[in-house]
Amino acid sequence: MCTTPYLSQDDLAILSAFARARGEAARELASLIASSIPLPATQEQARRVALGATVRYRVAGASATQAIVIACPHDANALLARVSILTPLALGLLGHAEGCTVGIALPHARTLPVDIVEVMPPSAHPCHPR
């Protein structure tokens, strides 16, 4: 299971701004930032889950996959499968590479193992805090 997220400098800056702006609601986001390893700006990026990325995933052991886009809170839309970075699913996926299995935090101290099947990087940086 993959446990250490790797985040780009751009993503770290945006996530940090959201964590400061959201106060109590962003405790988990602040924890993600603190536990992440920053990637050098010049490093070639592996297919890692980043802001704006489209992620195809499946619950570990299942055959059906789902696709979502990791979105900023003001751009989230369930009908368009745009998931806010403040949700447990997005927080669990952010910074991890294609092929990893990650644990998604659920209520009552439970964890759901999820396989990252495919990561399609964003075409442009997706958002800025409001």
C-alpha atoms as one frame of an Amber mdcrd trajectory, in Angstrom:
protein
   0.000   0.000   0.000   1.293   3.480  -0.875   1.460   5.765   2.145   3.575
   8.802   1.218   2.052  11.388  -1.119   4.305  13.443  -3.417   2.941  16.853
  -4.366   4.143  19.432  -6.875   5.196  22.874  -5.674   2.119  24.402  -7.380
  -0.271  21.956  -5.702   1.363  22.509  -2.307   0.945  26.284  -2.632  -2.723
  26.039  -3.588  -3.535  23.387  -0.979  -1.783  25.441   1.717  -3.858  28.493
   0.797  -7.064  26.427   1.034  -5.988  24.978   4.385  -5.440  28.495   5.783
  -8.671  29.856   4.333 -10.898  26.995   5.460  -9.788  26.763   9.110 -11.329
  23.804  10.941 -12.809  22.236   7.791  -9.328  21.808   6.327  -7.627  19.906
   9.182  -7.256  16.810   6.990  -5.885  18.933   4.164  -3.274  20.392   6.506
  -2.359  16.859   7.597  -1.893  15.814   3.955   0.374  18.801   3.335   2.454
  18.041   6.426   2.921  14.373   5.484   3.718  15.008   1.788   7.113  15.086
   0.150   7.458  18.143  -2.096   8.645  17.376  -5.599  11.271  19.640  -7.157
   9.724  21.921  -9.756  12.108  20.581 -12.405  11.504  16.869 -11.729   9.721
  14.858 -14.404   6.322  14.013 -12.976   5.168  10.412 -12.771   1.477   9.874
 -13.289   0.522  11.186  -9.851  -2.845  12.421  -8.670  -2.752  16.224  -8.691
  -5.250  19.057  -8.663  -7.294  18.886 -11.845  -6.221  15.322 -12.667  -8.716
  12.765 -13.877  -8.378   9.602 -11.829  -9.755   6.176 -12.688  -9.907   4.037
  -9.550 -11.567   0.949  -8.126 -12.179  -0.441  -4.688  -9.376  -2.962  -4.130
 -10.436  -6.391  -5.349 -13.391  -5.110  -7.410 -13.516  -5.110 -11.200 -15.643
  -1.996 -11.815 -13.830   1.337 -12.067 -14.979   4.913 -11.607 -13.465   8.147
 -12.871 -13.376  11.491 -11.075 -11.671  14.840 -11.474  -9.917  16.274  -8.402
 -11.399  19.775  -8.067 -11.168  22.780  -5.808 -14.181  23.177  -3.492 -15.776
  25.972  -5.538 -15.518  23.843  -8.713 -16.797  20.562  -7.257 -19.887  19.106
  -8.921 -21.209  15.611  -8.201 -23.106  15.458 -11.516 -19.833  16.027 -13.420
 -17.799  13.704 -11.148 -15.723  16.676  -9.980 -14.742  15.804  -6.404 -13.618
  18.484  -3.927 -10.096  18.258  -2.517 -11.711  18.451   0.928 -13.430  15.053
   0.586 -11.914  11.878   2.050 -11.649  10.310  -1.434  -9.681  13.203  -2.947
  -7.505  13.593   0.158  -6.649   9.899   0.033  -5.773   9.956  -3.674  -3.822
  13.237  -3.897  -0.093  12.815  -4.431  -0.154   9.081  -5.114   0.911   7.453
  -8.382  -0.910   5.337 -10.894  -0.699   1.700  -9.762  -0.755   2.463  -6.029
  -3.253   1.129  -3.553  -4.193   3.762  -0.977  -6.367   3.758   2.111  -9.326
   6.143   2.073 -10.310   7.267   5.579 -13.928   6.427   6.445 -15.983   7.262
   9.538 -15.485   5.206  12.699 -11.731   4.771  12.066 -12.293   2.508   9.064
 -10.224   2.514   5.866 -11.288   1.590   2.331  -8.446   0.289   0.117  -8.618
   1.816  -3.365  -6.476   0.978  -6.419  -5.418   3.905  -8.621  -5.877   2.440
 -12.096  -5.076   5.454 -14.288  -4.136   9.107 -13.823  -4.602  11.624 -16.615
  -2.829  14.896 -15.747  -4.647  18.222 -15.955  -4.187  20.266 -19.090  -3.816
  23.485 -17.073  -3.645  24.264 -13.370  -7.236  23.989 -12.216  -7.919  26.517
  -9.492  -6.933  29.180  -7.053  -8.384  29.740  -3.567 -11.213  32.224  -3.322
